[in-house]
Amino acid sequence: MRTVLPVADAAALVPDGASVMIGGFMGVGSPLRLIDALVARKARGLTIIANDTARPGVAIGKLIAAGCVSRAYVSHIGTNPETQQKMISGEIEVILVPQGTLVERIRAAGAGLPGVLTATGIGTLAAEGFEVIQVNGRDCLVQPALHADVALISARTADYHGNLVYMLTARNFNPVMALAGGVVIAETDEIVPLGVLAPDDIHTPGVVITHLVERPAFTDERL
């Protein structure tokens, strides 16, 4: 059985200065309640590892606007002018990583590999600072694995063992990040009893999940 925490208690497990993987693609599949809770507790100095920083006021964009982030490993920031402004001013350090390389570096961390080889970025600014080796006569960059202190992921359904099922494209970076965080906190739309999820339907096994975030009590404002 996994610990089921109120969202504020889960956010409290993310210390200031931590490296944090956050699932999602432009906010789709991002743990929105956990992000809001980090903003509410005024987290500071976070290193974010994610595909992007979404848009102002959306998902990771809220962390950017609230001053929670000091560094970001992302594949692009083109949709968030606030990230761009803070990068230019020096408030945030942005490390741009080609999208395929980013996910491979995260996957390598989860698989216990020290890094990956890729030809992507050879001859460009993306190659600066990385070792180049030849494989079968082809130049490749040595890209180290990307680990995180905490991974915050989002799924459609969990059971109380922490087994997860994702919904369509909201799966995106979440499964691979679940393998690469020291502490893995999953926010879901529902938590069902053990046995409800068929083994073949499970995308992320509960053995890698540390905590689940409880769902808020349902209220209907029309009543």
C-alpha positions in Angstrom: 0.0 0.0 0.0 1.2 3.5 -0.9 0.9 6.5 1.4 -2.0 8.7 0.3 -1.3 12.4 1.2 -3.2 15.6 1.1 -1.7 17.7 -1.7 -0.2 20.3 0.6 1.6 17.5 2.6 2.9 16.1 -0.7 4.2 19.5 -1.8 6.0 19.8 1.5 8.1 16.8 0.6 9.7 18.8 -2.2 12.4 20.8 -0.4 13.6 24.2 -1.6 16.6 23.7 -3.9 15.5 20.3 -5.1 15.7 19.0 -8.6 12.2 18.1 -9.7 10.9 16.3 -12.8 7.4 17.3 -13.8 5.5 15.3 -16.4 3.4 16.9 -19.1 3.6 18.4 -22.5 2.4 22.0 -22.6 0.5 21.3 -19.4 -1.3 18.2 -20.7 -0.5 15.4 -18.3 1.0 17.7 -15.7 0.2 17.4 -12.0 -1.7 20.6 -11.7 -2.7 20.4 -8.1 0.8 19.6 -7.0 2.1 22.6 -9.0 -0.5 24.9 -7.3 0.5 23.5 -3.9 4.2 24.3 -4.6 3.2 27.9 -5.6 1.1 28.2 -2.4 3.9 27.1 -0.2 6.3 29.5 -2.0 8.9 26.9 -3.0 12.2 28.4 -4.0 15.3 27.5 -5.9 13.9 24.5 -7.8 15.6 22.9 -10.7 12.9 21.8 -13.0 13.4 19.0 -15.5 10.5 19.0 -18.0 9.6 19.1 -21.7 8.7 22.8 -21.5 7.5 25.6 -19.2 4.0 25.7 -20.8 2.4 29.1 -20.9 2.0 32.0 -18.5 -0.5 31.0 -15.8 -0.6 27.3 -17.0 1.0 24.3 -15.3 4.8 24.9 -14.9 4.2 28.5 -16.1 2.8 29.1 -12.6 6.0 28.0 -11.0 7.9 30.3 -13.3 5.7 33.3 -12.5 5.8 32.7 -8.8 9.6 32.7 -8.7 9.9 29.1 -7.6 12.4 28.1 -10.3 16.1 28.9 -10.5 17.1 26.5 -13.3 15.2 24.6 -16.0 16.2 21.7 -18.2 13.7 21.8 -21.1 13.4 21.2 -24.8 11.9 24.7 -25.5 10.6 27.9 -23.9 9.0 29.4 -27.0 5.5 29.4 -25.6 6.3 31.2 -22.4 7.6 34.8 -22.6 7.9 35.0 -18.9 10.5 32.2 -18.9 12.3 34.0 -21.8 12.3 37.3 -19.8 13.7 35.7 -16.7 16.3 33.8 -18.7 17.5 37.1 -20.3 17.6 38.9 -16.9 19.5 36.1 -15.3 16.8 35.2 -12.8 16.5 31.6 -14.3 19.2 29.5 -15.9 17.7 27.7 -18.9 19.5 24.6 -20.3 17.9 23.7 -23.6 18.1 20.0 -24.5 16.8 18.5 -27.7 13.5 16.8 -26.9 14.6 13.3 -27.9 17.9 13.7 -26.0 16.0 15.0 -23.0 13.8 11.9 -22.7 16.7 9.6 -23.4 18.7 11.1 -20.6 15.8 10.7 -18.3 15.2 7.1 -19.5 18.9 6.4 -18.9 18.6 7.5 -15.3 15.7 5.2 -14.8 17.5 2.3 -16.4 20.6 2.7 -14.3 22.8 3.9 -17.3 25.4 6.6 -16.9 24.3 8.3 -20.1 23.5 8.0 -23.7 25.2 8.6 -27.1 23.6 10.8 -29.7 24.6 12.5 -32.9 21.9 15.2 -32.3 23.5 18.6 -31.7 26.9 17.8 -33.3 28.3 21.0 -34.7 25.8 23.2 -32.9 25.6 25.1 -29.6 23.9 22.0 -28.1 27.3 20.2 -28.2 29.2 22.8 -26.2 30.6 21.3 -23.0 30.0 17.7 -23.9 32.5 15.0 -24.8 32.5 13.8 -28.4 33.5 10.3 -29.3 33.4 8.3 -32.5 31.2 5.2 -32.9 31.6 3.4 -36.2 33.2 6.5 -37.7 30.3 8.8 -36.6 30.8 11.6 -34.1 28.5 11.3 -31.1 27.9 13.4 -28.0 28.1 11.8 -24.6 25.0 13.0 -22.7 24.9 12.1 -19.0 21.8 10.6 -17.4 19.3 13.1 -15.8 18.2 12.2 -12.3 16.0 14.2 -10.0 15.4 14.3 -6.3 11.7 14.2 -6.8 9.4 13.3 -9.7 5.9 14.7 -9.8 3.7 12.9 -12.2 0.1 12.8 -13.3 -2.1 9.8 -14.2 -5.7 9.1 -14.8 -6.1 6.2 -12.3 -4.2 4.6 -9.5 -4.9 1.8 -7.1 -3.7 1.7 -3.5 -0.5 -0.1 -4.5 0.4 2.9 -6.7 -0.1 1.1 -10.0 -0.9 3.8 -12.6 -2.9 4.1 -15.8 -2.5 7.2 -18.0 -5.0 8.7 -20.5 -4.0 9.0 -24.1 -1.4 11.7 -24.9 -1.4 12.7 -21.2 1.0 9.8 -20.8 3.9 11.6 -22.5 6.9 12.1 -20.1 5.2 10.7 -17.0 6.1 7.0 -17.2 9.8 7.6 -17.9 10.0 10.2 -15.2 8.5 7.8 -12.7 11.6 5.7 -13.0 14.1 8.6 -12.6 13.1 10.3 -9.4 14.4 9.6 -5.9 10.9 10.3 -4.5 8.0 9.8 -6.9 4.7 11.5 -6.1 1.7 10.7 -8.3 -1.4 12.8 -8.7 -4.4 11.0 -10.2 -8.0 11.6 -11.1 -9.1 8.6 -9.0 -7.8 5.9 -6.7 -9.5 2.6 -7.0 -9.5 -0.5 -4.8 -6.9 -3.2 -5.4 -7.9 -5.6 -8.2 -9.9 -3.1 -10.2 -7.0 -2.4 -12.6 -6.3 -5.3 -14.9 -2.5 -6.2 -14.9 -2.3 -5.7 -18.7 -3.8 -2.2 -18.4 -1.2 -0.9 -16.0 1.4 1.5 -17.5 3.5 2.3 -14.4 3.9 -0.4 -11.7 3.4 0.8 -8.2 6.8 -0.5 -7.0 8.4 2.8 -8.3 5.7 5.1 -6.7 6.5 6.6 -3.3 3.3 8.5 -2.5 -0.1 9.1 -4.0 -2.0 12.5 -3.7 -5.5 12.1 -2.4 -8.4 13.5 -4.3 -10.2 16.4 -2.8 -13.7 15.7 -1.4 -16.3 16.1 -4.2 -18.5 19.2 -3.8 -21.3 20.4 -6.1 -21.7 24.1 -5.9 -25.2 23.8 -7.5 -26.5 22.1 -4.3 
